[in-house]
Amino acid sequence: MPTVNLCCHEFVVAISSIACILGLWLLRDCNQGIDDFQETEENLLRMSFAYWLVYCIAFGIDKVFLLDSNVIIVSLRITIALSYLLTFFCILSLPLHKFAVHKIEE
């Protein structure tokens, strides 16, 4: 049963990596006339997509390739953990940024 859960997790990570690429493509820098607050929000979204894409790539390398070196495995796992945390904090800062903008407007 744990292998089924692991396969489902790998499938979700693969689908979310495609979604990250699409999200980065949709957020490409084509809007020139936006204010600073909207630009900051778009940058936070771009960073969260980019960090999650790094997570997906590092997770895929960790699961697909059978690496022999402990240094590579440890650095991949550190990359996975850091990109996961950076994604979490970028997503957490989005509503905090909106809250700060509403406080400034009032």
N, C-alpha and C positions, 0 to 999 in steps of 0.2 A: 503493500500500500504506500509506503513512503516514496517509491519510485514514481508512482502516478502523480503525487503531489509535486515532486521535483520536476517532472515533465511539464506539468501545468504551469509552474512558476517560470520555467525556461521559455515556454510558449508566450506567456504574458510579457516577459522581458523582451522577447523578439518583436512582438506586436507594438510594445511601447517605444522601442527604438525607431520603428518606422513612423510612429506618431510624432516622435521628437523631431525627426527630419522634416516631416510635413509642417510641424509647428514653427520650426526655424525658417522654413521657406516662406510661410505665411507672414512671419514677422520681419521679413527682410526690410532693410532701411530704404523705403521709397517715399515716406511721408516727410517732407521737408518743413512744412509749416505747423509744427506742433509745439506746445509749450513745454516747459521744463518738467512739470509734474507728470504729464503723459509720457514724455520721453523716459523718465525714471521708471515708470510702470512698465513700459515696453522693454527696457533694459533688464528689469527684474525677471520678466517672463522669458526673455532670451537666455538669461543666465540659468534659470531653472531648467529650460529645455536642454541647454548645452551640458549642464552638470549631469542630468539624467541620462543623456546620450553617452557621456563618459562612463557612467555606471553600467549601462547596458553593454558597451563595448568591452569594458574590463571584466564584467561577469561572463560574457561570451568567451573571451579568451581564457578565463579561468576554467570554464566548464568544457570547452571544446578541445583545446590543446593540452596534451599531457606533458607538462613541463617538468623537467628533472631538477632544475636548480631551485634550492630553497630561497635564495635571494629574490628570484623572479616571482615566486609564489607569494612571498611575504609582501613584496612591493605591490603586486596586483591586489592583494587583499586590503592593504592600506589604501590604495587608490579607490577600491570599491567602497570602503567605509567613509573616506573623506568626501567622495562625490555624493554619496547618499546623504550625509549630513549637510553638505552645501546645498543640495536640492531642497532638503527640508527647511533650511533657514531662509532660502530665497522665497519659497512658497509661504512661509510664515510671515515674512516681511511685506508681502503684497497687501494684506488687509491692514497691517500696521501703517503702511504708507498712505493708504486711502483714508484711514482714520486721522492721520496727521494733516492731510490736505484739507479735510473737512473742519478740523480745529482751526486751521489758519484762515479759512474762508469766513468762519463765524467770528 
